[in-house]
């Protein structure tokens, strides 16, 4: 708990395996990383009817207007691509939602600004979703976060400081997203 908001976070490493067989019958397994990093969830104190997903906007950044067309055709996302009024937010993120009205209700101008600031502070590598009554945040991270090295003390001062910094940043997300302000009541 941080003030009134319950939150949790952990390191996640997800991957999937593909198996191919060549013409000679040789079998080859290949592992593909889906996500590696920190995953954070917190109570948003509002029940959502739909789902809103905020992804990094790499397609439009790379391909311009053509990239936006690709985003609209994205069959792997539920909902529609929603265009937001904040030009900087629109440049950085692609927003998909199954309920456009609710999406705009959630993503207030001040929340979009706070998400932009958080994105900048994390090196532009966060994605968020709002579902049920929770906010979920994924932050790509290459470093092993909670595993001590095999050939040294289990936890040295530098690692302890690093872990405390992560915990502080996770609690800071509650503040950054203003989750302790109870403007809605859960229904």
N, C-alpha and C positions, 0 to 999 in steps of 0.2 A: 504494500500500500504506500502510496505517496499522497499525503493529505487525504482526500476523499476518493482517490482513484486507484483501483486495483490494476496492476499490470504484471506482466511476466515477459521474460526474454530468454533466449538461448541461442547457442550456435547450431546451425543446421548445415548439413552437407548432403545434398540429394543428387542422385545420378541414376541413369538408366543404362541398361545393357542391350546392345544389338549383337546378334550372331549372324555371321555370313559364312557361306561355304563356297569355295572356288570350284572350278571345273574338275579339279583333281580330288575333290572330296575333303580338302583341308578346311577345318573349322576354325574361325577366328572370332574371338569375343572382343568387343570394343565398348568401353565405358564412356558415357557422355555426361558431363556435369550439367545439371539443371540449375542448381543454386548452391552457393557456398557463402555463408556469412551469418550475420546476426538477424534473428527474427524476433520482433517485438509485438506484443498485443496488449491492448488496454481497453477498459470499459469506456465507451463514448457517452454513456448515460442517455442514449436515445435509441429506440428500436427502429431499425430500418426495414422498410418493405422490400426494397430492391437491393442491388449490390452496385457499388461504385468502385472502380479500379483506376488507379493513377500510376501509369508506367512512364519511364523515361522515354522521351520522344526522339528516338534515334532516326526513324524513317524520314520524318519531315526535315530534320536537320541535315540529313545526307542527300535527300532527293527533292526537297522543296514541295511544291504542289503535287507532284507525282507521288511522293511519299505519303501525303495525306490521303490520296486515293487508295493506296495499299492499306493504310490503316483502316479505312472504311470497309474494305473487303475482308478484314481480318476475321476469319471464321473460328479462330480459337478462343475468342472473347465473347462472353455473353454481353448483350446490350449493344447500344449504339455509341459511336464516337461522338462525344459532346464537345463542342467548341466553347471555350471559356472566354470571358471578357477581358481578363488580365493578359495583356500581350506577352509579358515576360513568362508567366505561368504557361501560357499556350505554346511558347517557344520551347520550353523545357520538358513539358509533360504531354502525354496523350491520355485523355480521360474517357473511359467507357462506363456506361451506366445502363442498368435495366429500368431506371426510373429517372428521367431527366429532371423533373421538378424536384424530387428529393435530392438529387445530385447538386443542384444549384442551391438548395436549402442548406446542405452540409458545407459545400465549398464557398463559404462567405469570402468577401474580399480580404478580410483580415486573416482567415485561415489559409488562403492561398499564399499570402505574404509570408506567414510563418512556415509553411511547407517549403517555399522558395529559400528562405533563410536556412532551414534545417538541411535542405538539399545542398546548399553551398557549403555549409559547415562539414558535411560528410563527404565532400569530394564529388558531388553530383552522382550519387549512386543509390538513391533510395526509390522504392516503389511503395505505394500504400493501397489499402482497400478498406472499405467500410461495408460491413456485413453484419446482420443480426443486430447486436448492439455494441459491436466492437470495432476498433480501428486496428488494422494490422499493418506493420511496417517491416519491410525487408531491406537490409543494408548489405550489399555485396562487400565481402571482406576476404582477402586472400590468406591472411595470417591465421594460424591456429590460435584460438582465443583462450581456451580453458584447459589446454593440455600442457603440463610442465614438460620440460626437456628430459630425456631419458638419462643423460650423463651429467646431470647437475642436481642441486638441491631442488626439492619439490616446489618450493616457492621462494624466490629471492625478493629483495626489496623492489627491484625494478619491475618484476612481474606483478607483485602485489599492487604497486602504484598503477600499473597498466589496467589491472582488473578493477581497481577502485574508480579509475577514470571511466571505464566502460559502464559500470553501475551508475556513476554520476550522470553520464550522458543519457542512459536509459531513463532515469528519473527526470532528466532535463527535457526529454521528449514530452512527458506529461505536461510540463510547464510550457514548452514551445508550442504545443497544440492546444494549450489552454483548457485541458481536460478537467481541471478542478472547478472551473466555472460551470455551475449547474443551471444553464439557461433552459434546458428541456427537462421534462420529467419522463421517465420510462413508462410506457403504456403497453 
